[in-house]
Amino acid sequence: MGGGASVDAMAFLVINNGNVRLIPMEGGSSPVDKLIDLVPEVVDKVNGFFAERRERKAQKKAEENECADEIINQGE
């Protein structure tokens, strides 16, 4: 008489860049589940877009100020 045990994977736990996602193995996830999984990625991309835009704007302003300082210093 022997005892047997089996282990079946129910889901994968995926950790990537500080984000944690649970991906079920059953494959029959609903569109709502997929949408919920995509929300953090979309938010990160939108935040990244605005951060880059702010950075470019600040850099442009710094360049304009530097140029203005050079013109003022030439007049002295």
Distance bins in CASP14 RR format, pairs under 12 A and 6 or more apart:
PFRMAT RR
TARGET T0000
AUTHOR 0000-0000-0000
RMODE 2
METHOD distances of the structure
MODEL  1
8 25 0 0 0 0 1 0 0 0 0 0 0
8 26 0 0 0 0 0 1 0 0 0 0 0
9 23 0 0 0 0 0 1 0 0 0 0 0
9 24 0 0 0 0 1 0 0 0 0 0 0
9 25 1 0 1 0 0 0 0 0 0 0 0
9 26 0 0 0 0 0 1 0 0 0 0 0
9 27 0 0 0 0 0 1 0 0 0 0 0
10 22 0 0 0 0 1 0 0 0 0 0 0
10 23 0 0 0 0 0 1 0 0 0 0 0
10 24 1 0 0 1 0 0 0 0 0 0 0
10 25 1 0 1 0 0 0 0 0 0 0 0
10 26 0 0 0 0 1 0 0 0 0 0 0
10 27 0 0 0 0 0 1 0 0 0 0 0
11 20 0 0 0 0 0 1 0 0 0 0 0
11 21 0 0 0 0 1 0 0 0 0 0 0
11 22 1 0 1 0 0 0 0 0 0 0 0
11 23 1 0 1 0 0 0 0 0 0 0 0
11 24 1 0 1 0 0 0 0 0 0 0 0
11 25 1 0 1 0 0 0 0 0 0 0 0
11 26 0 0 0 0 1 0 0 0 0 0 0
11 27 0 0 0 0 0 1 0 0 0 0 0
11 29 0 0 0 0 0 1 0 0 0 0 0
11 33 0 0 0 0 0 1 0 0 0 0 0
12 20 0 0 0 0 0 1 0 0 0 0 0
12 21 0 0 0 0 1 0 0 0 0 0 0
12 22 1 0 0 1 0 0 0 0 0 0 0
12 23 1 0 1 0 0 0 0 0 0 0 0
12 24 0 0 0 0 1 0 0 0 0 0 0
12 25 1 0 0 1 0 0 0 0 0 0 0
12 26 0 0 0 0 0 1 0 0 0 0 0
12 27 0 0 0 0 0 1 0 0 0 0 0
13 19 0 0 0 0 0 1 0 0 0 0 0
13 20 1 0 0 1 0 0 0 0 0 0 0
13 21 1 0 0 1 0 0 0 0 0 0 0
13 22 1 0 1 0 0 0 0 0 0 0 0
13 23 1 0 0 1 0 0 0 0 0 0 0
13 24 0 0 0 0 0 1 0 0 0 0 0
13 25 0 0 0 0 0 1 0 0 0 0 0
14 20 1 0 0 1 0 0 0 0 0 0 0
14 21 1 0 1 0 0 0 0 0 0 0 0
14 22 1 0 0 1 0 0 0 0 0 0 0
14 23 1 0 1 0 0 0 0 0 0 0 0
14 24 0 0 0 0 0 1 0 0 0 0 0
14 37 0 0 0 0 1 0 0 0 0 0 0
14 40 0 0 0 0 0 1 0 0 0 0 0
15 21 0 0 0 0 1 0 0 0 0 0 0
15 22 0 0 0 0 0 1 0 0 0 0 0
15 23 0 0 0 0 0 1 0 0 0 0 0
16 23 0 0 0 0 0 1 0 0 0 0 0
16 37 0 0 0 0 0 1 0 0 0 0 0
16 40 0 0 0 0 0 1 0 0 0 0 0
16 41 0 0 0 0 1 0 0 0 0 0 0
16 44 0 0 0 0 0 1 0 0 0 0 0
17 40 0 0 0 0 1 0 0 0 0 0 0
17 41 0 0 0 0 1 0 0 0 0 0 0
17 44 0 0 0 0 1 0 0 0 0 0 0
18 40 0 0 0 0 1 0 0 0 0 0 0
18 41 0 0 0 0 0 1 0 0 0 0 0
18 44 0 0 0 0 0 1 0 0 0 0 0
19 37 0 0 0 0 1 0 0 0 0 0 0
19 38 0 0 0 0 0 1 0 0 0 0 0
19 39 0 0 0 0 0 1 0 0 0 0 0
19 40 1 0 1 0 0 0 0 0 0 0 0
19 41 1 0 0 1 0 0 0 0 0 0 0
19 42 0 0 0 0 0 1 0 0 0 0 0
19 43 0 0 0 0 0 1 0 0 0 0 0
19 44 1 0 0 1 0 0 0 0 0 0 0
20 37 0 0 0 0 0 1 0 0 0 0 0
20 40 0 0 0 0 1 0 0 0 0 0 0
21 29 0 0 0 0 0 1 0 0 0 0 0
21 33 0 0 0 0 0 1 0 0 0 0 0
21 34 0 0 0 0 0 1 0 0 0 0 0
21 36 0 0 0 0 1 0 0 0 0 0 0
21 37 1 0 0 1 0 0 0 0 0 0 0
21 38 0 0 0 0 0 1 0 0 0 0 0
21 39 0 0 0 0 0 1 0 0 0 0 0
21 40 0 0 0 0 1 0 0 0 0 0 0
21 41 0 0 0 0 1 0 0 0 0 0 0
22 29 0 0 0 0 0 1 0 0 0 0 0
22 33 0 0 0 0 0 1 0 0 0 0 0
22 36 0 0 0 0 0 1 0 0 0 0 0
22 37 0 0 0 0 1 0 0 0 0 0 0
23 29 0 0 0 0 1 0 0 0 0 0 0
23 33 0 0 0 0 1 0 0 0 0 0 0
23 34 0 0 0 0 0 1 0 0 0 0 0
23 37 1 0 0 1 0 0 0 0 0 0 0
24 30 0 0 0 0 0 1 0 0 0 0 0
24 33 0 0 0 0 1 0 0 0 0 0 0
24 34 0 0 0 0 0 1 0 0 0 0 0
24 37 0 0 0 0 0 1 0 0 0 0 0
26 33 0 0 0 0 0 1 0 0 0 0 0
27 33 0 0 0 0 1 0 0 0 0 0 0
27 34 0 0 0 0 0 1 0 0 0 0 0
28 34 0 0 0 0 1 0 0 0 0 0 0
29 35 0 0 0 0 0 1 0 0 0 0 0
29 36 0 0 0 0 1 0 0 0 0 0 0
29 37 0 0 0 0 1 0 0 0 0 0 0
29 38 0 0 0 0 0 1 0 0 0 0 0
30 36 0 0 0 0 1 0 0 0 0 0 0
30 37 0 0 0 0 0 1 0 0 0 0 0
31 37 0 0 0 0 0 1 0 0 0 0 0
31 38 0 0 0 0 0 1 0 0 0 0 0
32 38 0 0 0 0 0 1 0 0 0 0 0
32 39 0 0 0 0 0 1 0 0 0 0 0
33 39 0 0 0 0 0 1 0 0 0 0 0
34 41 0 0 0 0 0 1 0 0 0 0 0
35 41 0 0 0 0 0 1 0 0 0 0 0
35 42 0 0 0 0 1 0 0 0 0 0 0
36 42 0 0 0 0 0 1 0 0 0 0 0
36 43 0 0 0 0 0 1 0 0 0 0 0
38 44 0 0 0 0 0 1 0 0 0 0 0
38 45 0 0 0 0 0 1 0 0 0 0 0
39 45 0 0 0 0 0 1 0 0 0 0 0
39 46 0 0 0 0 0 1 0 0 0 0 0
40 46 0 0 0 0 0 1 0 0 0 0 0
40 47 0 0 0 0 0 1 0 0 0 0 0
41 47 0 0 0 0 0 1 0 0 0 0 0
41 48 0 0 0 0 0 1 0 0 0 0 0
42 48 0 0 0 0 0 1 0 0 0 0 0
42 49 0 0 0 0 0 1 0 0 0 0 0
43 49 0 0 0 0 0 1 0 0 0 0 0
43 50 0 0 0 0 0 1 0 0 0 0 0
44 50 0 0 0 0 0 1 0 0 0 0 0
44 51 0 0 0 0 0 1 0 0 0 0 0
45 51 0 0 0 0 0 1 0 0 0 0 0
45 52 0 0 0 0 0 1 0 0 0 0 0
46 52 0 0 0 0 0 1 0 0 0 0 0
46 53 0 0 0 0 0 1 0 0 0 0 0
47 53 0 0 0 0 0 1 0 0 0 0 0
47 54 0 0 0 0 0 1 0 0 0 0 0
48 54 0 0 0 0 1 0 0 0 0 0 0
48 55 0 0 0 0 1 0 0 0 0 0 0
48 56 0 0 0 0 0 1 0 0 0 0 0
49 55 0 0 0 0 0 1 0 0 0 0 0
49 56 0 0 0 0 0 1 0 0 0 0 0
50 56 0 0 0 0 0 1 0 0 0 0 0
50 57 0 0 0 0 0 1 0 0 0 0 0
51 57 0 0 0 0 0 1 0 0 0 0 0
51 58 0 0 0 0 0 1 0 0 0 0 0
52 58 0 0 0 0 0 1 0 0 0 0 0
52 59 0 0 0 0 0 1 0 0 0 0 0
53 59 0 0 0 0 0 1 0 0 0 0 0
53 60 0 0 0 0 0 1 0 0 0 0 0
54 60 0 0 0 0 0 1 0 0 0 0 0
54 61 0 0 0 0 0 1 0 0 0 0 0
55 61 0 0 0 0 0 1 0 0 0 0 0
55 62 0 0 0 0 0 1 0 0 0 0 0
56 62 0 0 0 0 0 1 0 0 0 0 0
56 63 0 0 0 0 0 1 0 0 0 0 0
57 63 0 0 0 0 0 1 0 0 0 0 0
57 64 0 0 0 0 0 1 0 0 0 0 0
58 64 0 0 0 0 0 1 0 0 0 0 0
58 65 0 0 0 0 0 1 0 0 0 0 0
59 65 0 0 0 0 0 1 0 0 0 0 0
59 66 0 0 0 0 0 1 0 0 0 0 0
60 66 0 0 0 0 0 1 0 0 0 0 0
60 67 0 0 0 0 0 1 0 0 0 0 0
61 67 0 0 0 0 0 1 0 0 0 0 0
61 68 0 0 0 0 0 1 0 0 0 0 0
62 68 0 0 0 0 0 1 0 0 0 0 0
62 69 0 0 0 0 0 1 0 0 0 0 0
63 69 0 0 0 0 0 1 0 0 0 0 0
63 70 0 0 0 0 0 1 0 0 0 0 0
64 70 0 0 0 0 0 1 0 0 0 0 0
64 71 0 0 0 0 0 1 0 0 0 0 0
65 71 0 0 0 0 0 1 0 0 0 0 0
65 72 0 0 0 0 0 1 0 0 0 0 0
66 72 0 0 0 0 0 1 0 0 0 0 0
66 73 0 0 0 0 0 1 0 0 0 0 0
67 73 0 0 0 0 0 1 0 0 0 0 0
67 74 0 0 0 0 0 1 0 0 0 0 0
68 74 0 0 0 0 0 1 0 0 0 0 0
68 75 0 0 0 0 0 1 0 0 0 0 0
69 75 0 0 0 0 0 1 0 0 0 0 0
69 76 0 0 0 0 0 1 0 0 0 0 0
70 76 0 0 0 0 0 1 0 0 0 0 0
END
